[in-house]
Amino acid sequence: MKIQKKIELIKQKRRTTMKRIFSVLFALAVVVTTTSTVYAQCSNATLTGNYAFILSGANAPGRSVTGKNTFGNAAVGVFTFDGAGNLSACLTRAPIP
């Protein structure tokens, strides 16, 4: 009788493991299907409008283009996409002393 219970417990564990595996595979299939649909909808035609940006940072000593000490830099601007694959940008850049 004890062997019978052990066998039943092993079968139950296998069923639980298989359910988990199938659940993970199903979730993965849903993610892959959904993701590919989302990427299929992105194109030059869907990329339209203005996108603002801000940039700030500093160059490390010895790494600057001018060979001078560390200096900061900053910029603000707007990228404009027209839906035909074209990009224009307007920005203001100022080195920080």
C-alpha positions as semicolon CSV with decimal commas, in nm:
position;residue;x (nm);y (nm);z (nm)
1;M;0,000;0,000;0,000
2;K;0,286;0,240;0,077
3;I;0,444;0,176;-0,262
4;Q;0,111;0,252;-0,427
5;K;0,097;0,593;-0,252
6;K;0,456;0,673;-0,351
7;I;0,380;0,591;-0,712
8;E;0,070;0,811;-0,700
9;L;0,273;1,099;-0,550
10;I;0,534;1,066;-0,825
11;K;0,259;1,073;-1,091
12;Q;0,104;1,379;-0,928
13;K;0,440;1,560;-0,923
14;R;0,491;1,477;-1,291
15;R;0,146;1,616;-1,376
16;T;0,222;1,935;-1,182
17;T;0,558;1,971;-1,356
18;M;0,403;1,917;-1,698
19;K;0,132;2,174;-1,622
20;R;0,400;2,426;-1,528
21;I;0,598;2,354;-1,842
22;F;0,292;2,392;-2,064
23;S;0,193;2,712;-1,883
24;V;0,536;2,863;-1,940
25;L;0,536;2,757;-2,306
26;F;0,190;2,904;-2,355
27;A;0,293;3,234;-2,193
28;L;0,604;3,245;-2,410
29;A;0,398;3,182;-2,724
30;V;0,162;3,467;-2,629
31;V;0,453;3,706;-2,571
32;V;0,622;3,613;-2,900
33;T;0,298;3,649;-3,096
34;T;0,208;3,981;-2,934
35;T;0,559;4,122;-2,971
36;S;0,585;4,037;-3,340
37;T;0,248;4,205;-3,400
38;V;0,361;4,520;-3,224
39;Y;0,684;4,540;-3,423
40;A;0,497;4,479;-3,746
41;Q;0,298;4,798;-3,679
42;C;0,610;5,017;-3,647
43;S;0,734;5,177;-3,969
44;N;0,851;5,507;-4,111
45;A;0,486;5,590;-4,181
46;T;0,389;5,551;-3,815
47;L;0,682;5,757;-3,686
48;T;0,548;6,110;-3,698
49;G;0,557;6,412;-3,474
50;N;0,791;6,608;-3,254
51;Y;1,007;6,450;-2,986
52;A;1,189;6,675;-2,739
53;F;1,520;6,578;-2,582
54;I;1,768;6,707;-2,329
55;L;2,132;6,609;-2,303
56;S;2,384;6,684;-2,033
57;G;2,717;6,537;-1,939
58;A;3,088;6,587;-1,904
59;N;3,397;6,461;-2,079
60;A;3,655;6,287;-1,863
61;P;4,002;6,442;-1,817
62;G;4,234;6,348;-2,101
63;R;3,943;6,235;-2,313
64;S;3,818;6,569;-2,437
65;V;3,835;6,657;-2,804
66;T;4,026;6,977;-2,738
67;G;4,275;6,814;-2,502
68;K;4,179;7,050;-2,220
69;N;4,061;6,953;-1,875
70;T;3,716;6,816;-1,805
71;F;3,435;7,029;-1,938
72;G;3,060;6,995;-1,930
73;N;2,817;7,013;-2,216
74;A;2,443;7,044;-2,254
75;A;2,187;7,054;-2,531
76;V;1,810;7,077;-2,569
77;G;1,616;7,029;-2,886
78;V;1,341;6,868;-3,087
79;F;1,349;6,584;-3,339
80;T;1,071;6,602;-3,600
81;F;0,968;6,292;-3,796
82;D;0,745;6,339;-4,101
83;G;0,620;5,982;-4,156
84;A;0,812;5,947;-4,484
85;G;1,141;5,842;-4,327
86;N;1,275;6,195;-4,295
87;L;1,411;6,348;-3,975
88;S;1,487;6,707;-3,893
89;A;1,634;6,839;-3,572
90;C;1,659;7,175;-3,405
91;L;1,888;7,204;-3,104
92;T;2,068;7,449;-2,886
93;R;2,405;7,342;-2,750
94;A;2,614;7,517;-2,491
95;P;2,939;7,407;-2,329
96;I;2,933;7,458;-1,955
97;P;3,247;7,636;-1,832
